[in-house]
């Protein structure tokens, strides 16, 4: 009887010890998280990764630890490089972001992180797909729409150069009117969807951020890719070039306005609020 009575007591003691251990682990995890943040701010990314990994191991339920860990990995990825080591580093970061999304399918920072990493390692189709996921969560995200447009222009530009280079033509940005019609047909076939989508998403970015000068610059560039597809229709080519020039001018105007606004803000100028009061 005495022996059997001990079991409930032992079970309660074990649960208490487990709870104490769990609480201790959570405290240690937060300590490791804080140390990782400090290392990250000091650009000591290897140390930051180590601290964040410890935090995840100590408290797997701590979502910020995983996000910070993925972000620390991302800081070590070299943009524009698709060498094996760089891709592996990006892949590790992507896997962590996906782990966060498995627990929170609507975590926008994870969608953005994955999209940025794919862009950095030049997997542009995947980057575009994940930016569109961002827009599903937040249709007003101007940067996501802008990035889709940039990717479309990049792919279209690559297609154009691939078609023009073998025949000795340098892209003139005016529709390349002298290229042979079969070459133009190839470009049109490869770029029609990219150009249409690029215009759509860059316009969406500007609709959501009317002073978005970078988006205007790329609209100018995308319309020049549209001019490539005129294939002998000079009127159509000139219309596309005129649209490009118009957006180029708008971009310059928006950039000057943005710079003036930033200078006024940092220079301590007088700003009026919505009610006309000086701030």
C-alpha positions in Angstrom: 0.0 0.0 0.0 2.8 2.4 0.9 4.7 1.6 -2.3 1.6 2.1 -4.5 0.8 5.4 -2.8 4.2 6.7 -3.9 3.4 6.6 -7.6 1.0 9.6 -7.7 3.4 11.6 -5.6 6.3 10.7 -7.9 4.2 11.5 -11.0 3.3 15.0 -9.6 6.9 15.6 -8.7 8.0 14.6 -12.2 5.5 16.9 -13.8 6.6 19.7 -11.6 10.2 19.1 -12.5 9.3 18.9 -16.2 7.4 22.2 -16.0 10.3 23.8 -14.2 12.7 22.5 -16.8 10.4 23.8 -19.6 10.2 27.2 -18.0 13.9 27.3 -17.6 14.4 26.4 -21.3 12.1 29.2 -22.4 14.0 31.7 -20.3 17.3 30.4 -21.8 15.8 30.5 -25.3 14.8 34.2 -24.9 18.3 34.9 -23.5 19.8 33.2 -26.6 17.4 35.2 -28.8 18.5 38.5 -27.3 22.1 37.6 -27.7 21.5 36.7 -31.3 19.8 40.0 -32.0 22.8 41.9 -30.5 25.2 39.8 -32.6 23.1 40.4 -35.7 23.0 44.2 -35.1 26.8 44.1 -34.8 27.0 42.2 -38.2 28.4 39.1 -36.4 26.2 36.8 -38.4 27.9 33.5 -37.6 27.5 34.2 -33.8 23.9 35.3 -34.4 23.1 32.1 -36.2 24.6 30.1 -33.4 22.5 31.9 -30.8 19.3 31.7 -32.8 19.9 27.9 -33.4 20.2 27.5 -29.6 17.0 29.4 -29.1 15.1 27.2 -31.5 16.5 24.1 -29.8 15.6 25.3 -26.3 12.1 26.5 -27.3 10.8 25.1 -30.6 7.6 27.0 -30.1 9.3 30.4 -30.3 8.5 31.6 -33.8 10.7 34.7 -33.7 13.8 32.6 -33.2 13.2 30.8 -36.5 12.5 34.1 -38.3 15.7 35.7 -37.0 17.6 32.5 -37.8 16.4 32.6 -41.4 17.1 36.3 -41.7 20.7 35.8 -40.3 21.3 33.1 -43.0 19.9 35.5 -45.6 22.4 38.2 -44.7 25.2 35.8 -45.8 23.7 35.1 -49.2 25.4 36.9 -52.0 22.9 38.6 -54.3 23.2 37.6 -57.9 25.4 34.5 -57.2 24.2 31.0 -58.1 27.3 29.2 -57.1 26.8 25.9 -55.1 27.7 27.2 -51.6 25.6 30.3 -52.0 22.6 28.3 -53.2 23.0 25.9 -50.3 23.0 28.8 -47.8 19.8 30.3 -49.4 18.2 26.9 -49.4 18.7 26.5 -45.7 17.2 29.9 -45.1 14.2 29.1 -47.3 13.6 25.8 -45.4 13.4 27.7 -42.1 11.0 30.2 -43.6 8.8 27.4 -44.9 8.9 25.8 -41.4 7.5 29.1 -40.1 4.8 29.0 -42.7 3.9 25.5 -41.8 2.8 26.8 -38.4 1.6 30.2 -39.7 0.4 30.0 -43.3 -0.1 33.8 -43.5 3.2 35.0 -42.3 4.1 37.8 -44.8 7.8 38.2 -43.7 8.4 34.6 -44.5 6.8 34.9 -48.0 9.0 38.0 -48.6 12.1 36.3 -47.3 11.6 33.3 -49.5 11.0 35.5 -52.6 14.1 37.7 -51.9 16.3 34.6 -51.5 15.1 33.1 -54.7 15.8 36.4 -56.4 19.3 36.6 -54.9 20.2 33.2 -56.4 18.7 34.1 -59.7 15.7 31.7 -59.6 13.4 34.4 -60.9 10.4 32.3 -61.6 10.3 31.1 -58.0 10.9 34.6 -56.8 7.9 35.8 -58.8 5.7 33.1 -57.5 6.4 33.9 -53.9 6.0 37.7 -54.5 2.5 36.8 -55.8 1.9 35.0 -52.5 2.7 38.2 -50.7 0.1 40.0 -52.8 -2.5 37.3 -52.0 -1.9 38.2 -48.3 -1.7 41.9 -48.9 -2.9 43.2 -52.3 -1.7 46.7 -51.4 2.0 45.7 -51.1 3.6 48.0 -53.6 7.1 46.5 -53.3 5.8 43.0 -54.1 4.0 44.2 -57.2 7.1 46.2 -58.3 9.3 43.2 -57.9 7.1 41.0 -60.1 7.4 43.7 -62.8 11.1 43.9 -62.4 11.4 40.2 -62.9 9.2 40.3 -66.0 11.4 43.0 -67.5 14.6 41.1 -66.6 13.4 37.9 -68.3 12.1 39.8 -71.3 15.4 41.7 -71.6 17.3 38.5 -71.5 15.1 37.0 -74.2 15.7 40.1 -76.4 19.5 40.1 -76.0 19.5 36.3 -76.7 17.7 37.0 -80.0 19.6 40.1 -81.1 23.2 39.2 -80.2 23.7 36.3 -82.7 22.7 38.7 -85.6 25.0 41.5 -84.4 22.3 43.9 -83.3 22.7 46.0 -80.2 19.5 46.8 -78.3 18.7 50.4 -79.1 15.8 50.7 -76.6 13.6 52.1 -79.5 12.1 48.8 -80.7 15.1 47.6 -82.8 13.3 48.4 -86.0 16.1 46.9 -88.2 15.9 43.4 -86.8 14.6 40.7 -89.2 10.9 39.8 -88.9 11.6 36.2 -88.0 13.7 37.4 -85.0 11.0 39.8 -84.1 8.4 37.0 -84.2 10.6 35.0 -81.8 10.9 37.9 -79.4 7.1 38.5 -79.6 6.4 34.9 -78.8 8.7 34.8 -75.8 7.9 38.3 -74.4 4.2 39.0 -75.0 3.0 37.5 -71.7 6.0 38.9 -69.7 5.5 42.4 -71.0 1.7 42.4 -70.4 2.2 41.1 -66.8 5.1 43.5 -66.2 2.9 46.5 -67.2 0.0 45.2 -65.1 2.1 44.7 -61.9 4.2 47.9 -62.2 1.0 49.9 -62.7 -0.4 48.2 -59.6 2.6 49.2 -57.6 2.1 52.8 -58.7 -1.6 52.7 -57.9 -0.7 51.6 -54.4 2.2 54.1 -54.1 1.6 57.0 -56.5 5.2 58.5 -56.0 6.9 55.1 -56.7 9.6 56.5 -59.0 11.5 53.1 -59.3 8.3 51.5 -60.6 7.9 54.3 -63.2 11.5 53.7 -64.3 10.7 50.0 -65.0 7.5 50.8 -66.7 9.6 52.9 -69.1 11.8 49.9 -69.6 9.0 47.4 -70.1 7.3 49.6 -72.7 10.6 49.5 -74.6 10.3 45.8 -74.6 6.8 46.2 -75.9 8.2 48.3 -78.8 10.4 45.2 -79.8 7.2 43.4 -80.7 5.9 45.8 -83.4 7.4 43.6 -86.1 7.2 46.1 -88.9 4.3 48.2 -87.6 6.1 51.5 -87.1 3.1 53.2 -85.7 2.8 50.6 -82.9 6.5 50.8 -82.2 6.4 54.6 -81.9 3.4 54.4 -79.6 5.3 52.0 -77.3 8.4 54.2 -77.3 6.3 57.3 -76.6 4.7 55.5 -73.6 8.2 54.6 -72.4 9.4 58.2 -72.7 6.3 59.4 -70.8 7.0 57.1 -67.9 10.7 58.1 -68.0 9.7 61.8 -67.6 7.2 60.9 -64.8 9.9 58.9 -63.0 12.3 61.9 -63.1 9.5 64.2 -61.8 8.6 61.8 -59.0 12.2 61.3 -58.0 12.8 65.0 -57.7 9.6 65.4 -55.6 10.6 62.5 -53.4 14.1 63.9 -52.9 12.7 67.4 -52.1 10.2 65.9 -49.6 13.0 63.9 -47.9 15.3 66.9 -47.7 12.5 69.0 -46.2 11.8 66.4 -43.7 15.4 65.9 -42.6 16.1 69.6 -42.8 13.4 70.4 -40.2 11.2 72.3 -42.6 7.7 73.4 -41.7 5.1 70.7 -42.5 1.4 71.2 -42.5 -0.9 68.5 -41.2 -4.3 67.5 -42.6 -6.0 70.3 -40.7 -3.6 73.0 -42.0 -1.7 73.2 -38.7 2.0 73.7 -38.7 4.0 70.8 -37.1 
